[in-house]
Amino acid sequence: MAGLTTILADVRYPLLWAFGGLCALLFYLRHRRRVRTFLLGAVTGLLSLVLLHLFGGSIAPTLSWTNLLIATVFGIPGTALILLAGLL
């Protein structure tokens, strides 16, 4: 039983991000102007990540490629998840 718990713990984090990516994809596909919606979400997510990095103080996340990609795909909710993951 301990082996199954370890496997689930290893798979849980990527599955959470995959589920979030699927929700973001469905959100973008639901809109009439998909490209504009995606670009607006990407710009606001990147801007929020950079502003949080510059003015966030001790809770500021780093500007790694992974964080930039997450903020681009998920927008502001992705930046909030990065912040929460850093606090935990």
Kinemage of the C-alpha trace (Angstrom):
@kinemage 1
@onewidth
@group {chain A} dominant
@subgroup {mainchain}
@vectorlist {calphas} color= white
{ca met a 1} P 0.000 0.000 0.000
{ca ala a 2} L 2.922 2.377 0.610
{ca gly a 3} L 3.991 1.958 -3.024
{ca leu a 4} L 0.615 3.142 -4.305
{ca thr a 5} L 0.736 6.188 -2.029
{ca thr a 6} L 4.167 7.099 -3.365
{ca ile a 7} L 3.014 6.733 -6.964
{ca leu a 8} L -0.040 8.907 -6.331
{ca ala a 9} L 2.092 11.563 -4.635
{ca asp a 10} L 4.445 11.640 -7.633
{ca val a 11} L 1.617 11.863 -10.168
{ca arg a 12} L -0.648 14.290 -8.302
{ca tyr a 13} L 1.273 17.501 -9.074
{ca pro a 14} L 1.560 16.979 -12.871
{ca leu a 15} L -2.082 15.886 -13.014
{ca leu a 16} L -3.128 19.070 -11.225
{ca trp a 17} L -1.316 21.224 -13.794
{ca ala a 18} L -2.653 19.117 -16.681
{ca phe a 19} L -6.190 19.599 -15.378
{ca gly a 20} L -5.571 23.339 -15.087
{ca gly a 21} L -4.226 23.407 -18.634
{ca leu a 22} L -7.302 21.590 -19.898
{ca cys a 23} L -9.556 24.085 -18.116
{ca ala a 24} L -7.600 26.978 -19.655
{ca leu a 25} L -7.828 25.413 -23.102
{ca leu a 26} L -11.582 24.945 -22.760
{ca phe a 27} L -11.894 28.541 -21.561
{ca tyr a 28} L -10.007 29.850 -24.591
{ca leu a 29} L -11.959 27.645 -27.018
{ca arg a 30} L -15.280 28.776 -25.581
{ca his a 31} L -14.735 32.398 -26.578
{ca arg a 32} L -15.602 33.743 -29.970
{ca arg a 33} L -12.284 35.565 -30.480
{ca arg a 34} L -9.927 32.854 -29.296
{ca val a 35} L -6.613 34.404 -30.277
{ca arg a 36} L -7.413 37.766 -28.740
{ca thr a 37} L -8.628 36.099 -25.535
{ca phe a 38} L -5.458 34.018 -25.310
{ca leu a 39} L -3.212 37.016 -25.971
{ca leu a 40} L -5.011 39.125 -23.376
{ca gly a 41} L -4.702 36.312 -20.813
{ca ala a 42} L -1.023 35.789 -21.659
{ca val a 43} L -0.154 39.478 -21.391
{ca thr a 44} L -1.991 39.943 -18.099
{ca gly a 45} L -0.434 36.779 -16.662
{ca leu a 46} L 3.092 37.794 -17.644
{ca leu a 47} L 2.565 41.359 -16.437
{ca ser a 48} L 1.256 40.154 -13.084
{ca leu a 49} L 4.214 37.777 -12.684
{ca val a 50} L 6.760 40.487 -13.490
{ca leu a 51} L 5.079 43.027 -11.187
{ca leu a 52} L 4.923 40.470 -8.404
{ca his a 53} L 8.594 39.666 -8.969
{ca leu a 54} L 9.574 43.344 -8.855
{ca phe a 55} L 7.375 44.501 -5.986
{ca gly a 56} L 6.519 41.288 -4.146
{ca gly a 57} L 9.299 41.455 -1.606
{ca ser a 58} L 9.893 38.211 0.249
{ca ile a 59} L 7.015 36.329 -1.434
{ca ala a 60} L 8.117 37.151 -4.989
{ca pro a 61} L 8.553 34.135 -7.282
{ca thr a 62} L 11.583 33.799 -9.516
{ca leu a 63} L 11.355 34.480 -13.235
{ca ser a 64} L 12.175 30.996 -14.475
{ca trp a 65} L 11.103 29.566 -17.824
{ca thr a 66} L 8.584 27.335 -16.092
{ca asn a 67} L 6.955 30.222 -14.242
{ca leu a 68} L 6.860 32.317 -17.399
{ca leu a 69} L 5.212 29.466 -19.313
{ca ile a 70} L 2.636 28.895 -16.575
{ca ala a 71} L 1.810 32.612 -16.398
{ca thr a 72} L 1.495 32.750 -20.185
{ca val a 73} L -0.866 29.779 -20.506
{ca phe a 74} L -2.923 30.243 -17.325
{ca gly a 75} L -2.880 34.038 -17.051
{ca ile a 76} L -3.467 35.660 -13.664
{ca pro a 77} L -4.803 32.432 -12.056
{ca gly a 78} L -1.509 30.770 -13.029
{ca thr a 79} L 0.439 33.528 -11.318
{ca ala a 80} L -1.700 33.054 -8.216
{ca leu a 81} L -0.997 29.307 -8.270
{ca ile a 82} L 2.743 29.988 -8.583
{ca leu a 83} L 2.509 32.297 -5.587
{ca leu a 84} L 0.569 29.745 -3.549
{ca ala a 85} L 2.968 26.945 -4.491
{ca gly a 86} L 5.873 29.091 -3.306
{ca leu a 87} L 4.189 29.808 0.032
{ca leu a 88} L 3.475 26.154 0.792
